[in-house]
Amino acid sequence: MSPKPGRLDMKRRVEELAAVAGWSGDKPRTMNLEQHLDMDTTKIRRDFGYRETLWDRDYWPKEVDTAQFDYAAEDAILNDR
C-alpha cells in the first residue's frame, strides 16, 4: 500500500528527519517502515491546552512564498479522512 498523495510513508519520514538532523547512521532493521503516520495536534491542544508561544506569534514570517505550499493537496488529504 502506498501513502496518500502528500503524505510520507514511515521510511521516507525517517529519511527526511535524518537529513534535517544531519544523521547518516543506519536505520533500525526491526522498524516497520511500511506503516504511515497522520499527525494531528487536536488532542494536545484540547487535553493539554497547547498554544503557540508568543515568540512564534511575534516572529511570524514577514513574507511567505505561497508557491511552497499546495493547499489543494492538503485540503484533499484532510477531506479524505
PDB file of N, CA, C and O in Angstrom:
ATOM      1  N   MET A   1       0.849  -1.178   0.000  1.00  0.00           N
ATOM      2  CA  MET A   1       0.000   0.000   0.000  1.00  0.00           C
ATOM      3  C   MET A   1       0.892   1.239   0.000  1.00  0.00           C
ATOM      4  O   MET A   1       1.827   1.337   0.795  1.00  0.00           O
ATOM      5  N   SER A   2       0.607   2.160  -0.873  1.00  0.00           N
ATOM      6  CA  SER A   2       1.406   3.388  -0.919  1.00  0.00           C
ATOM      7  C   SER A   2       0.659   4.489  -0.169  1.00  0.00           C
ATOM      8  O   SER A   2      -0.566   4.451  -0.054  1.00  0.00           O
ATOM      9  N   PRO A   3       1.408   5.470   0.341  1.00  0.00           N
ATOM     10  CA  PRO A   3       0.757   6.546   1.094  1.00  0.00           C
ATOM     11  C   PRO A   3      -0.110   7.408   0.191  1.00  0.00           C
ATOM     12  O   PRO A   3       0.085   7.445  -1.023  1.00  0.00           O
ATOM     13  N   LYS A   4      -1.062   8.093   0.789  1.00  0.00           N
ATOM     14  CA  LYS A   4      -1.912   9.008   0.037  1.00  0.00           C
ATOM     15  C   LYS A   4      -1.053  10.167  -0.455  1.00  0.00           C
ATOM     16  O   LYS A   4      -0.030  10.474   0.157  1.00  0.00           O
ATOM     17  N   PRO A   5      -1.449  10.818  -1.551  1.00  0.00           N
ATOM     18  CA  PRO A   5      -0.649  11.938  -2.069  1.00  0.00           C
ATOM     19  C   PRO A   5      -0.373  12.975  -0.991  1.00  0.00           C
ATOM     20  O   PRO A   5      -1.270  13.338  -0.229  1.00  0.00           O
ATOM     21  N   GLY A   6       0.854  13.446  -0.926  1.00  0.00           N
ATOM     22  CA  GLY A   6       1.235  14.471   0.036  1.00  0.00           C
ATOM     23  C   GLY A   6       1.655  13.923   1.388  1.00  0.00           C
ATOM     24  O   GLY A   6       2.122  14.681   2.238  1.00  0.00           O
ATOM     25  N   ARG A   7       1.501  12.620   1.607  1.00  0.00           N
ATOM     26  CA  ARG A   7       1.889  12.013   2.886  1.00  0.00           C
ATOM     27  C   ARG A   7       3.160  11.211   2.700  1.00  0.00           C
ATOM     28  O   ARG A   7       3.387  10.621   1.643  1.00  0.00           O
ATOM     29  N   LEU A   8       3.979  11.193   3.721  1.00  0.00           N
ATOM     30  CA  LEU A   8       5.211  10.420   3.683  1.00  0.00           C
ATOM     31  C   LEU A   8       4.987   9.069   4.335  1.00  0.00           C
ATOM     32  O   LEU A   8       4.364   8.984   5.393  1.00  0.00           O
ATOM     33  N   ASP A   9       5.498   7.996   3.702  1.00  0.00           N
ATOM     34  CA  ASP A   9       5.458   6.728   4.408  1.00  0.00           C
ATOM     35  C   ASP A   9       6.541   6.763   5.481  1.00  0.00           C
ATOM     36  O   ASP A   9       7.364   7.678   5.496  1.00  0.00           O
ATOM     37  N   MET A  10       6.552   5.793   6.365  1.00  0.00           N
ATOM     38  CA  MET A  10       7.465   5.814   7.514  1.00  0.00           C
ATOM     39  C   MET A  10       8.922   5.865   7.066  1.00  0.00           C
ATOM     40  O   MET A  10       9.720   6.600   7.648  1.00  0.00           O
ATOM     41  N   LYS A  11       9.279   5.095   6.042  1.00  0.00           N
ATOM     42  CA  LYS A  11      10.668   5.076   5.567  1.00  0.00           C
ATOM     43  C   LYS A  11      11.091   6.477   5.113  1.00  0.00           C
ATOM     44  O   LYS A  11      12.165   6.955   5.478  1.00  0.00           O
ATOM     45  N   ARG A  12      10.247   7.123   4.324  1.00  0.00           N
ATOM     46  CA  ARG A  12      10.575   8.462   3.813  1.00  0.00           C
ATOM     47  C   ARG A  12      10.626   9.472   4.958  1.00  0.00           C
ATOM     48  O   ARG A  12      11.467  10.372   4.953  1.00  0.00           O
ATOM     49  N   ARG A  13       9.722   9.329   5.951  1.00  0.00           N
ATOM     50  CA  ARG A  13       9.711  10.239   7.089  1.00  0.00           C
ATOM     51  C   ARG A  13      11.019  10.124   7.871  1.00  0.00           C
ATOM     52  O   ARG A  13      11.599  11.136   8.264  1.00  0.00           O
ATOM     53  N   VAL A  14      11.487   8.881   8.098  1.00  0.00           N
ATOM     54  CA  VAL A  14      12.756   8.670   8.804  1.00  0.00           C
ATOM     55  C   VAL A  14      13.906   9.272   8.002  1.00  0.00           C
ATOM     56  O   VAL A  14      14.801   9.895   8.572  1.00  0.00           O
ATOM     57  N   GLU A  15      13.884   9.088   6.694  1.00  0.00           N
ATOM     58  CA  GLU A  15      14.942   9.656   5.847  1.00  0.00           C
ATOM     59  C   GLU A  15      14.943  11.179   5.912  1.00  0.00           C
ATOM     60  O   GLU A  15      16.001  11.802   5.998  1.00  0.00           O
ATOM     61  N   GLU A  16      13.752  11.777   5.870  1.00  0.00           N
ATOM     62  CA  GLU A  16      13.652  13.241   5.942  1.00  0.00           C
ATOM     63  C   GLU A  16      14.144  13.759   7.296  1.00  0.00           C
ATOM     64  O   GLU A  16      14.891  14.735   7.356  1.00  0.00           O
ATOM     65  N   LEU A  17      13.724  13.103   8.376  1.00  0.00           N
ATOM     66  CA  LEU A  17      14.170  13.524   9.708  1.00  0.00           C
ATOM     67  C   LEU A  17      15.680  13.358   9.852  1.00  0.00           C
ATOM     68  O   LEU A  17      16.347  14.217  10.427  1.00  0.00           O
ATOM     69  N   ALA A  18      16.220  12.255   9.332  1.00  0.00           N
ATOM     70  CA  ALA A  18      17.660  12.022   9.405  1.00  0.00           C
ATOM     71  C   ALA A  18      18.414  13.124   8.650  1.00  0.00           C
ATOM     72  O   ALA A  18      19.437  13.618   9.126  1.00  0.00           O
ATOM     73  N   ALA A  19      17.909  13.501   7.483  1.00  0.00           N
ATOM     74  CA  ALA A  19      18.567  14.543   6.690  1.00  0.00           C
ATOM     75  C   ALA A  19      18.561  15.876   7.429  1.00  0.00           C
ATOM     76  O   ALA A  19      19.576  16.570   7.466  1.00  0.00           O
ATOM     77  N   VAL A  20      17.423  16.235   8.017  1.00  0.00           N
ATOM     78  CA  VAL A  20      17.314  17.504   8.745  1.00  0.00           C
ATOM     79  C   VAL A  20      18.232  17.500   9.963  1.00  0.00           C
ATOM     80  O   VAL A  20      18.852  18.512  10.290  1.00  0.00           O
ATOM     81  N   ALA A  21      18.314  16.345  10.633  1.00  0.00           N
ATOM     82  CA  ALA A  21      19.140  16.240  11.839  1.00  0.00           C
ATOM     83  C   ALA A  21      20.619  16.029  11.520  1.00  0.00           C
ATOM     84  O   ALA A  21      21.459  16.053  12.419  1.00  0.00           O
ATOM     85  N   GLY A  22      20.939  15.823  10.236  1.00  0.00           N
ATOM     86  CA  GLY A  22      22.326  15.583   9.857  1.00  0.00           C
ATOM     87  C   GLY A  22      22.819  14.211  10.288  1.00  0.00           C
ATOM     88  O   GLY A  22      24.016  14.017  10.496  1.00  0.00           O
ATOM     89  N   TRP A  23      21.900  13.256  10.424  1.00  0.00           N
ATOM     90  CA  TRP A  23      22.248  11.905  10.872  1.00  0.00           C
ATOM     91  C   TRP A  23      22.450  11.005   9.672  1.00  0.00           C
ATOM     92  O   TRP A  23      21.590  10.937   8.793  1.00  0.00           O
ATOM     93  N   SER A  24      23.567  10.318   9.626  1.00  0.00           N
ATOM     94  CA  SER A  24      23.840   9.429   8.489  1.00  0.00           C
ATOM     95  C   SER A  24      24.016   7.985   8.955  1.00  0.00           C
ATOM     96  O   SER A  24      24.561   7.159   8.224  1.00  0.00           O
ATOM     97  N   GLY A  25      23.564   7.684  10.150  1.00  0.00           N
ATOM     98  CA  GLY A  25      23.678   6.332  10.698  1.00  0.00           C
ATOM     99  C   GLY A  25      22.712   5.364  10.045  1.00  0.00           C
ATOM    100  O   GLY A  25      21.916   5.731   9.180  1.00  0.00           O
ATOM    101  N   ASP A  26      22.805   4.124  10.481  1.00  0.00           N
ATOM    102  CA  ASP A  26      21.912   3.094   9.955  1.00  0.00           C
ATOM    103  C   ASP A  26      20.538   3.216  10.590  1.00  0.00           C
ATOM    104  O   ASP A  26      20.404   3.567  11.762  1.00  0.00           O
ATOM    105  N   LYS A  27      19.512   2.918   9.786  1.00  0.00           N
ATOM    106  CA  LYS A  27      18.151   2.867  10.311  1.00  0.00           C
ATOM    107  C   LYS A  27      17.966   1.551  11.038  1.00  0.00           C
ATOM    108  O   LYS A  27      18.541   0.543  10.628  1.00  0.00           O
ATOM    109  N   PRO A  28      17.171   1.528  12.117  1.00  0.00           N
ATOM    110  CA  PRO A  28      16.940   0.270  12.828  1.00  0.00           C
ATOM    111  C   PRO A  28      16.359  -0.781  11.884  1.00  0.00           C
ATOM    112  O   PRO A  28      15.414  -0.497  11.148  1.00  0.00           O
ATOM    113  N   ARG A  29      16.907  -1.972  11.901  1.00  0.00           N
ATOM    114  CA  ARG A  29      16.448  -3.023  10.995  1.00  0.00           C
ATOM    115  C   ARG A  29      15.106  -3.614  11.419  1.00  0.00           C
ATOM    116  O   ARG A  29      14.409  -4.205  10.594  1.00  0.00           O
ATOM    117  N   THR A  30      14.735  -3.466  12.682  1.00  0.00           N
ATOM    118  CA  THR A  30      13.491  -4.054  13.161  1.00  0.00           C
ATOM    119  C   THR A  30      12.306  -3.100  13.051  1.00  0.00           C
ATOM    120  O   THR A  30      11.191  -3.454  13.433  1.00  0.00           O
ATOM    121  N   MET A  31      12.532  -1.919  12.545  1.00  0.00           N
ATOM    122  CA  MET A  31      11.473  -0.921  12.452  1.00  0.00           C
ATOM    123  C   MET A  31      10.571  -1.223  11.261  1.00  0.00           C
ATOM    124  O   MET A  31      11.063  -1.461  10.158  1.00  0.00           O
ATOM    125  N   ASN A  32       9.249  -1.215  11.472  1.00  0.00           N
ATOM    126  CA  ASN A  32       8.300  -1.429  10.388  1.00  0.00           C
ATOM    127  C   ASN A  32       8.172  -0.139   9.593  1.00  0.00           C
ATOM    128  O   ASN A  32       7.530   0.811  10.042  1.00  0.00           O
ATOM    129  N   LEU A  33       8.776  -0.104   8.424  1.00  0.00           N
ATOM    130  CA  LEU A  33       8.775   1.108   7.605  1.00  0.00           C
ATOM    131  C   LEU A  33       7.631   1.125   6.601  1.00  0.00           C
ATOM    132  O   LEU A  33       7.570   2.017   5.755  1.00  0.00           O
ATOM    133  N   GLU A  34       6.731   0.166   6.679  1.00  0.00           N
ATOM    134  CA  GLU A  34       5.600   0.111   5.754  1.00  0.00           C
ATOM    135  C   GLU A  34       4.381   0.880   6.270  1.00  0.00           C
ATOM    136  O   GLU A  34       3.431   1.106   5.520  1.00  0.00           O
ATOM    137  N   GLN A  35       4.400   1.281   7.539  1.00  0.00           N
ATOM    138  CA  GLN A  35       3.247   1.969   8.100  1.00  0.00           C
ATOM    139  C   GLN A  35       3.274   3.451   7.743  1.00  0.00           C
ATOM    140  O   GLN A  35       4.310   3.984   7.346  1.00  0.00           O
ATOM    141  N   HIS A  36       2.146   4.102   7.883  1.00  0.00           N
ATOM    142  CA  HIS A  36       2.005   5.517   7.567  1.00  0.00           C
ATOM    143  C   HIS A  36       1.584   6.272   8.818  1.00  0.00           C
ATOM    144  O   HIS A  36       0.921   5.713   9.693  1.00  0.00           O
ATOM    145  N   LEU A  37       1.967   7.534   8.904  1.00  0.00           N
ATOM    146  CA  LEU A  37       1.607   8.367  10.049  1.00  0.00           C
ATOM    147  C   LEU A  37       0.795   9.566   9.591  1.00  0.00           C
ATOM    148  O   LEU A  37       1.126  10.221   8.603  1.00  0.00           O
ATOM    149  N   ASP A  38      -0.255   9.836  10.316  1.00  0.00           N
ATOM    150  CA  ASP A  38      -1.007  11.078  10.147  1.00  0.00           C
ATOM    151  C   ASP A  38      -0.835  11.845  11.440  1.00  0.00           C
ATOM    152  O   ASP A  38      -1.088  11.306  12.518  1.00  0.00           O
ATOM    153  N   MET A  39      -0.414  13.077  11.352  1.00  0.00           N
ATOM    154  CA  MET A  39      -0.196  13.887  12.544  1.00  0.00           C
ATOM    155  C   MET A  39      -1.359  14.859  12.709  1.00  0.00           C
ATOM    156  O   MET A  39      -1.830  15.456  11.741  1.00  0.00           O
ATOM    157  N   ASP A  40      -1.810  15.005  13.946  1.00  0.00           N
ATOM    158  CA  ASP A  40      -2.908  15.904  14.255  1.00  0.00           C
ATOM    159  C   ASP A  40      -2.658  16.472  15.653  1.00  0.00           C
ATOM    160  O   ASP A  40      -2.405  15.716  16.592  1.00  0.00           O
ATOM    161  N   THR A  41      -2.726  17.785  15.795  1.00  0.00           N
ATOM    162  CA  THR A  41      -2.448  18.415  17.096  1.00  0.00           C
ATOM    163  C   THR A  41      -3.707  18.675  17.916  1.00  0.00           C
ATOM    164  O   THR A  41      -3.637  19.319  18.963  1.00  0.00           O
ATOM    165  N   THR A  42      -4.864  18.180  17.451  1.00  0.00           N
ATOM    166  CA  THR A  42      -6.122  18.435  18.153  1.00  0.00           C
ATOM    167  C   THR A  42      -6.068  17.973  19.604  1.00  0.00           C
ATOM    168  O   THR A  42      -6.458  18.720  20.501  1.00  0.00           O
ATOM    169  N   LYS A  43      -5.591  16.759  19.847  1.00  0.00           N
ATOM    170  CA  LYS A  43      -5.614  16.196  21.200  1.00  0.00           C
ATOM    171  C   LYS A  43      -4.691  16.968  22.149  1.00  0.00           C
ATOM    172  O   LYS A  43      -5.085  17.255  23.279  1.00  0.00           O
ATOM    173  N   ILE A  44      -3.486  17.307  21.719  1.00  0.00           N
ATOM    174  CA  ILE A  44      -2.574  18.041  22.603  1.00  0.00           C
ATOM    175  C   ILE A  44      -3.112  19.442  22.892  1.00  0.00           C
ATOM    176  O   ILE A  44      -2.896  19.983  23.976  1.00  0.00           O
ATOM    177  N   ARG A  45      -3.802  20.016  21.935  1.00  0.00           N
ATOM    178  CA  ARG A  45      -4.410  21.324  22.155  1.00  0.00           C
ATOM    179  C   ARG A  45      -5.590  21.203  23.121  1.00  0.00           C
ATOM    180  O   ARG A  45      -5.730  22.006  24.043  1.00  0.00           O
ATOM    181  N   ARG A  46      -6.432  20.197  22.905  1.00  0.00           N
ATOM    182  CA  ARG A  46      -7.613  20.006  23.743  1.00  0.00           C
ATOM    183  C   ARG A  46      -7.236  19.546  25.151  1.00  0.00           C
ATOM    184  O   ARG A  46      -7.670  20.149  26.133  1.00  0.00           O
ATOM    185  N   ASP A  47      -6.434  18.489  25.259  1.00  0.00           N
ATOM    186  CA  ASP A  47      -6.152  17.876  26.560  1.00  0.00           C
ATOM    187  C   ASP A  47      -5.133  18.637  27.400  1.00  0.00           C
ATOM    188  O   ASP A  47      -5.205  18.631  28.629  1.00  0.00           O
ATOM    189  N   PHE A  48      -4.187  19.292  26.734  1.00  0.00           N
ATOM    190  CA  PHE A  48      -3.116  19.957  27.476  1.00  0.00           C
ATOM    191  C   PHE A  48      -3.092  21.468  27.286  1.00  0.00           C
ATOM    192  O   PHE A  48      -2.241  22.155  27.851  1.00  0.00           O
ATOM    193  N   GLY A  49      -4.023  21.984  26.493  1.00  0.00           N
ATOM    194  CA  GLY A  49      -4.094  23.423  26.297  1.00  0.00           C
ATOM    195  C   GLY A  49      -2.915  23.998  25.532  1.00  0.00           C
ATOM    196  O   GLY A  49      -2.572  25.167  25.714  1.00  0.00           O
ATOM    197  N   TYR A  50      -2.280  23.183  24.667  1.00  0.00           N
ATOM    198  CA  TYR A  50      -1.125  23.679  23.921  1.00  0.00           C
ATOM    199  C   TYR A  50      -1.521  24.851  23.031  1.00  0.00           C
ATOM    200  O   TYR A  50      -2.556  24.822  22.366  1.00  0.00           O
ATOM    201  N   ARG A  51      -0.704  25.851  23.032  1.00  0.00           N
ATOM    202  CA  ARG A  51      -0.841  27.010  22.145  1.00  0.00           C
ATOM    203  C   ARG A  51       0.561  27.428  21.734  1.00  0.00           C
ATOM    204  O   ARG A  51       1.523  27.213  22.472  1.00  0.00           O
ATOM    205  N   GLU A  52       0.674  28.024  20.556  1.00  0.00           N
ATOM    206  CA  GLU A  52       1.965  28.539  20.143  1.00  0.00           C
ATOM    207  C   GLU A  52       2.416  29.597  21.144  1.00  0.00           C
ATOM    208  O   GLU A  52       1.593  30.291  21.741  1.00  0.00           O
ATOM    209  N   THR A  53       3.711  29.711  21.319  1.00  0.00           N
ATOM    210  CA  THR A  53       4.231  30.701  22.255  1.00  0.00           C
ATOM    211  C   THR A  53       4.151  32.094  21.650  1.00  0.00           C
ATOM    212  O   THR A  53       3.939  32.248  20.447  1.00  0.00           O
ATOM    213  N   LEU A  54       4.322  33.099  22.490  1.00  0.00           N
ATOM    214  CA  LEU A  54       4.339  34.472  21.992  1.00  0.00           C
ATOM    215  C   LEU A  54       5.467  34.687  20.999  1.00  0.00           C
ATOM    216  O   LEU A  54       5.333  35.481  20.067  1.00  0.00           O
ATOM    217  N   TRP A  55       6.585  33.980  21.193  1.00  0.00           N
ATOM    218  CA  TRP A  55       7.699  34.122  20.266  1.00  0.00           C
ATOM    219  C   TRP A  55       7.258  33.730  18.865  1.00  0.00           C
ATOM    220  O   TRP A  55       7.595  34.407  17.894  1.00  0.00           O
ATOM    221  N   ASP A  56       6.493  32.622  18.753  1.00  0.00           N
ATOM    222  CA  ASP A  56       6.000  32.188  17.443  1.00  0.00           C
ATOM    223  C   ASP A  56       5.144  33.268  16.795  1.00  0.00           C
ATOM    224  O   ASP A  56       5.232  33.511  15.591  1.00  0.00           O
ATOM    225  N   ARG A  57       4.331  33.899  17.597  1.00  0.00           N
ATOM    226  CA  ARG A  57       3.456  34.940  17.057  1.00  0.00           C
ATOM    227  C   ARG A  57       4.232  36.219  16.732  1.00  0.00           C
ATOM    228  O   ARG A  57       3.992  36.855  15.705  1.00  0.00           O
ATOM    229  N   ASP A  58       5.157  36.587  17.610  1.00  0.00           N
ATOM    230  CA  ASP A  58       5.914  37.832  17.415  1.00  0.00           C
ATOM    231  C   ASP A  58       6.877  37.757  16.234  1.00  0.00           C
ATOM    232  O   ASP A  58       7.151  38.773  15.595  1.00  0.00           O
ATOM    233  N   TYR A  59       7.388  36.575  15.943  1.00  0.00           N
ATOM    234  CA  TYR A  59       8.377  36.429  14.881  1.00  0.00           C
ATOM    235  C   TYR A  59       7.837  35.651  13.689  1.00  0.00           C
ATOM    236  O   TYR A  59       8.566  34.918  13.020  1.00  0.00           O
ATOM    237  N   TRP A  60       6.552  35.826  13.441  1.00  0.00           N
ATOM    238  CA  TRP A  60       5.928  35.208  12.274  1.00  0.00           C
ATOM    239  C   TRP A  60       6.611  35.748  11.017  1.00  0.00           C
ATOM    240  O   TRP A  60       6.965  36.927  10.988  1.00  0.00           O
ATOM    241  N   PRO A  61       6.810  34.934   9.980  1.00  0.00           N
ATOM    242  CA  PRO A  61       7.497  35.422   8.783  1.00  0.00           C
ATOM    243  C   PRO A  61       6.796  36.643   8.193  1.00  0.00           C
ATOM    244  O   PRO A  61       5.570  36.678   8.089  1.00  0.00           O
ATOM    245  N   LYS A  62       7.582  37.632   7.813  1.00  0.00           N
ATOM    246  CA  LYS A  62       7.023  38.841   7.219  1.00  0.00           C
ATOM    247  C   LYS A  62       6.547  38.575   5.796  1.00  0.00           C
ATOM    248  O   LYS A  62       5.578  39.176   5.333  1.00  0.00           O
ATOM    249  N   GLU A  63       7.231  37.677   5.113  1.00  0.00           N
ATOM    250  CA  GLU A  63       6.842  37.306   3.758  1.00  0.00           C
ATOM    251  C   GLU A  63       6.768  35.788   3.671  1.00  0.00           C
ATOM    252  O   GLU A  63       7.609  35.083   4.228  1.00  0.00           O
ATOM    253  N   VAL A  64       5.762  35.297   2.972  1.00  0.00           N
ATOM    254  CA  VAL A  64       5.595  33.862   2.797  1.00  0.00           C
ATOM    255  C   VAL A  64       5.483  33.581   1.312  1.00  0.00           C
ATOM    256  O   VAL A  64       4.669  34.191   0.619  1.00  0.00           O
ATOM    257  N   ASP A  65       6.296  32.662   0.824  1.00  0.00           N
ATOM    258  CA  ASP A  65       6.240  32.254  -0.571  1.00  0.00           C
ATOM    259  C   ASP A  65       5.178  31.164  -0.698  1.00  0.00           C
ATOM    260  O   ASP A  65       5.451  29.994  -0.432  1.00  0.00           O
ATOM    261  N   THR A  66       3.976  31.547  -1.102  1.00  0.00           N
ATOM    262  CA  THR A  66       2.871  30.591  -1.163  1.00  0.00           C
ATOM    263  C   THR A  66       3.097  29.506  -2.207  1.00  0.00           C
ATOM    264  O   THR A  66       2.401  28.491  -2.193  1.00  0.00           O
ATOM    265  N   ALA A  67       4.048  29.695  -3.108  1.00  0.00           N
ATOM    266  CA  ALA A  67       4.359  28.658  -4.095  1.00  0.00           C
ATOM    267  C   ALA A  67       4.945  27.415  -3.419  1.00  0.00           C
ATOM    268  O   ALA A  67       4.967  26.338  -4.016  1.00  0.00           O
ATOM    269  N   GLN A  68       5.419  27.560  -2.177  1.00  0.00           N
ATOM    270  CA  GLN A  68       5.973  26.423  -1.443  1.00  0.00           C
ATOM    271  C   GLN A  68       4.883  25.506  -0.903  1.00  0.00           C
ATOM    272  O   GLN A  68       5.179  24.406  -0.436  1.00  0.00           O
ATOM    273  N   PHE A  69       3.636  25.938  -0.961  1.00  0.00           N
ATOM    274  CA  PHE A  69       2.545  25.194  -0.346  1.00  0.00           C
ATOM    275  C   PHE A  69       1.550  24.731  -1.409  1.00  0.00           C
ATOM    276  O   PHE A  69       1.287  25.441  -2.380  1.00  0.00           O
ATOM    277  N   ASP A  70       1.010  23.554  -1.215  1.00  0.00           N
ATOM    278  CA  ASP A  70      -0.006  23.021  -2.111  1.00  0.00           C
ATOM    279  C   ASP A  70      -1.282  22.839  -1.294  1.00  0.00           C
ATOM    280  O   ASP A  70      -1.598  21.737  -0.844  1.00  0.00           O
ATOM    281  N   TYR A  71      -2.005  23.934  -1.112  1.00  0.00           N
ATOM    282  CA  TYR A  71      -3.179  23.916  -0.259  1.00  0.00           C
ATOM    283  C   TYR A  71      -4.263  22.990  -0.798  1.00  0.00           C
ATOM    284  O   TYR A  71      -4.979  22.367  -0.015  1.00  0.00           O
ATOM    285  N   ALA A  72      -4.397  22.888  -2.107  1.00  0.00           N
ATOM    286  CA  ALA A  72      -5.403  21.992  -2.680  1.00  0.00           C
ATOM    287  C   ALA A  72      -5.114  20.548  -2.299  1.00  0.00           C
ATOM    288  O   ALA A  72      -6.033  19.796  -1.974  1.00  0.00           O
ATOM    289  N   ALA A  73      -3.844  20.154  -2.336  1.00  0.00           N
ATOM    290  CA  ALA A  73      -3.472  18.784  -1.940  1.00  0.00           C
ATOM    291  C   ALA A  73      -3.722  18.566  -0.454  1.00  0.00           C
ATOM    292  O   ALA A  73      -4.194  17.500  -0.058  1.00  0.00           O
ATOM    293  N   GLU A  74      -3.410  19.566   0.376  1.00  0.00           N
ATOM    294  CA  GLU A  74      -3.656  19.453   1.820  1.00  0.00           C
ATOM    295  C   GLU A  74      -5.152  19.320   2.088  1.00  0.00           C
ATOM    296  O   GLU A  74      -5.566  18.492   2.900  1.00  0.00           O
ATOM    297  N   ASP A  75      -5.965  20.133   1.409  1.00  0.00           N
ATOM    298  CA  ASP A  75      -7.416  20.044   1.585  1.00  0.00           C
ATOM    299  C   ASP A  75      -7.922  18.675   1.172  1.00  0.00           C
ATOM    300  O   ASP A  75      -8.779  18.102   1.845  1.00  0.00           O
ATOM    301  N   ALA A  76      -7.404  18.144   0.073  1.00  0.00           N
ATOM    302  CA  ALA A  76      -7.830  16.821  -0.396  1.00  0.00           C
ATOM    303  C   ALA A  76      -7.493  15.753   0.630  1.00  0.00           C
ATOM    304  O   ALA A  76      -8.286  14.839   0.856  1.00  0.00           O
ATOM    305  N   ILE A  77      -6.325  15.857   1.253  1.00  0.00           N
ATOM    306  CA  ILE A  77      -5.922  14.898   2.281  1.00  0.00           C
ATOM    307  C   ILE A  77      -6.848  14.994   3.476  1.00  0.00           C
ATOM    308  O   ILE A  77      -7.316  13.972   3.980  1.00  0.00           O
ATOM    309  N   LEU A  78      -7.123  16.212   3.940  1.00  0.00           N
ATOM    310  CA  LEU A  78      -7.999  16.400   5.102  1.00  0.00           C
ATOM    311  C   LEU A  78      -9.423  15.942   4.818  1.00  0.00           C
ATOM    312  O   LEU A  78     -10.085  15.396   5.701  1.00  0.00           O
ATOM    313  N   ASN A  79      -9.896  16.156   3.610  1.00  0.00           N
ATOM    314  CA  ASN A  79     -11.246  15.764   3.262  1.00  0.00           C
ATOM    315  C   ASN A  79     -11.387  14.266   3.043  1.00  0.00           C
ATOM    316  O   ASN A  79     -12.500  13.743   2.982  1.00  0.00           O
ATOM    317  N   ASP A  80     -10.259  13.578   2.924  1.00  0.00           N
ATOM    318  CA  ASP A  80     -10.263  12.139   2.673  1.00  0.00           C
ATOM    319  C   ASP A  80     -10.293  11.329   3.967  1.00  0.00           C
ATOM    320  O   ASP A  80     -10.274  10.099   3.921  1.00  0.00           O
ATOM    321  N   ARG A  81     -10.339  11.988   5.100  1.00  0.00           N
ATOM    322  CA  ARG A  81     -10.301  11.282   6.397  1.00  0.00           C
ATOM    323  C   ARG A  81     -11.597  10.594   6.679  1.00  0.00           C
ATOM    324  O   ARG A  81     -11.742   9.955   7.722  1.00  0.00           O
TER     325      ARG A  81
END
